[in-house]
């Protein structure tokens, strides 16, 4: 049986990303148990090289390589967690699978105790990693986020700062996913 055969991410790049995540988890567990993480670091670096090589031939790479803050590992994460874009007939369904939709009261969804999440957890984690990278890189999507933040400051001065910030960032990441 092929290792990790039951995981999503039917593409080679997606499978490599899931294998990379397994190695990362094993390395972190070794550190917590005060074991030597060196073998895992070597495996992690080797898997990163495989991902970089595979990413360079992916059709999205020419465009994503120009986006400041998104590298081959982020591309692999997006490919692995989105898997088959054709299964969503609208962009809003893709956003919902990543937890970017709103509830019946118009608030961003969050997991509530005792309830099952309505989103795909690895995809949501990948979205937040992309958000963080895009914000730290201070590229075009960062500027878009600041523009949305200015709009939210004007329209919703009654909202707390954190809510306005996250609303702007959610909108920015939705635009990024639309572009992908």
C-alpha positions in Angstrom: 0.0 0.0 0.0 1.3 3.5 -0.9 2.0 5.7 2.2 -0.6 8.3 2.8 -2.8 6.9 0.0 -6.0 7.7 1.8 -5.3 11.4 2.1 -6.8 14.0 -0.2 -4.5 15.8 -2.6 -4.5 13.5 -5.6 -1.8 15.6 -7.3 1.9 14.9 -6.8 2.4 18.3 -5.3 -0.6 17.8 -2.9 0.7 14.4 -1.8 4.2 15.9 -1.2 2.7 18.6 1.0 0.9 16.1 3.2 4.0 14.1 3.5 5.9 17.2 4.5 3.3 18.0 7.2 3.7 14.5 8.6 7.5 14.9 8.9 7.0 18.3 10.5 4.6 16.8 13.1 7.1 14.0 13.8 10.0 16.5 14.3 7.9 18.7 16.7 7.0 15.5 18.7 10.7 14.5 18.9 11.6 18.0 20.2 8.8 17.8 22.8 10.1 14.4 23.9 13.7 15.7 24.1 14.8 13.4 21.2 17.2 14.4 18.5 15.2 16.1 15.7 18.2 15.9 13.2 16.9 13.0 11.2 13.5 14.7 10.8 15.2 18.0 9.7 17.1 16.1 7.0 13.8 14.5 5.8 12.1 17.9 5.9 14.7 19.6 3.8 14.7 16.7 1.3 10.9 17.0 1.0 11.1 20.8 0.6 13.5 20.3 -2.3 11.0 17.8 -3.9 8.1 20.3 -3.4 10.2 23.2 -4.9 11.0 21.0 -8.0 7.4 20.0 -8.4 6.0 23.5 -7.8 8.2 24.9 -10.6 6.3 22.9 -13.2 2.8 23.6 -11.8 0.6 25.8 -14.0 -0.1 28.2 -11.1 3.5 28.8 -10.3 4.4 31.5 -12.9 1.7 33.7 -11.4 2.1 32.8 -7.8 5.9 33.2 -8.0 5.2 36.9 -8.6 3.0 37.3 -5.5 5.1 38.6 -2.7 4.9 36.2 0.3 3.7 33.1 -1.4 6.4 30.4 -2.1 6.4 26.8 -3.3 5.3 25.4 0.1 2.2 27.7 0.1 1.4 26.6 -3.4 1.7 23.0 -2.4 -0.6 23.7 0.6 -3.2 25.3 -1.6 -3.0 22.6 -4.2 -3.3 19.9 -1.5 -6.2 21.4 0.4 -8.2 22.7 -2.5 -7.5 19.4 -4.3 -10.0 19.7 -7.2 -11.3 23.2 -7.9 -14.0 21.9 -10.2 -15.9 20.5 -7.2 -17.0 24.0 -6.2 -19.4 25.5 -8.7 -19.0 29.0 -7.1 -16.2 30.9 -5.4 -18.4 31.4 -2.3 -18.5 27.6 -1.9 -14.7 27.5 -1.9 -14.7 30.2 0.7 -17.2 28.3 2.8 -15.1 25.2 2.8 -12.2 27.3 4.1 -14.4 28.8 6.9 -14.6 32.3 5.3 -18.4 32.5 5.2 -20.7 34.2 7.7 -23.4 32.9 9.9 -27.1 33.8 9.8 -26.4 37.0 11.8 -23.7 38.2 9.4 -20.7 37.4 11.7 -17.6 35.4 10.7 -18.1 31.8 11.6 -16.1 30.2 14.4 -16.1 26.8 16.0 -18.5 26.5 19.0 -18.1 24.0 21.8 -20.0 20.9 21.1 -20.6 21.7 17.4 -18.9 20.2 14.4 -16.9 22.7 12.2 -18.5 23.4 8.9 -15.2 23.9 7.1 -12.2 21.8 6.0 -9.6 22.3 8.8 -6.4 21.9 6.7 -7.7 24.3 4.1 -8.6 26.9 6.8 -5.1 26.5 8.4 -3.5 27.0 4.9 -5.7 30.1 4.4 -4.5 31.6 7.6 -0.9 30.8 6.8 -1.3 32.5 3.4 -2.9 35.5 5.2 0.0 35.8 7.6 2.6 35.5 4.8 0.8 38.1 2.6 0.6 40.5 5.5 4.3 40.1 6.5 5.5 40.5 2.9 3.7 43.8 2.6 3.0 43.4 -1.1 0.0 44.1 -3.2 -2.4 42.1 -1.0 -1.1 43.9 2.1 -2.0 47.2 0.4 -5.4 45.8 -0.4 -5.9 44.7 3.2 -5.0 48.3 4.4 -7.5 49.7 1.9 -10.3 47.5 3.2 -9.2 48.4 6.8 -9.6 52.1 6.0 -13.1 51.4 4.6 -14.1 49.4 7.7 -12.8 52.2 9.9 -15.0 54.7 8.1 -18.1 52.5 7.9 -17.9 50.7 11.2 -16.3 53.0 13.8 -18.4 51.2 16.5 -16.6 47.9 15.9 -13.5 47.1 18.0 -10.1 47.5 16.3 -9.5 43.7 16.1 -12.9 43.1 14.4 -12.2 45.7 11.8 -8.7 44.3 11.2 -9.8 40.7 10.8 -12.8 41.7 8.6 -10.3 43.5 6.3 -7.9 40.5 6.3 -10.8 38.1 5.6 -11.8 40.2 2.6 -8.2 40.3 1.4 -7.8 36.6 1.5 -11.1 36.0 -0.3 -9.8 38.2 -3.1 -6.5 36.2 -3.1 -8.4 32.9 -3.4 -10.6 34.4 -6.2 -7.4 35.2 -8.1 -6.0 31.8 -7.5 
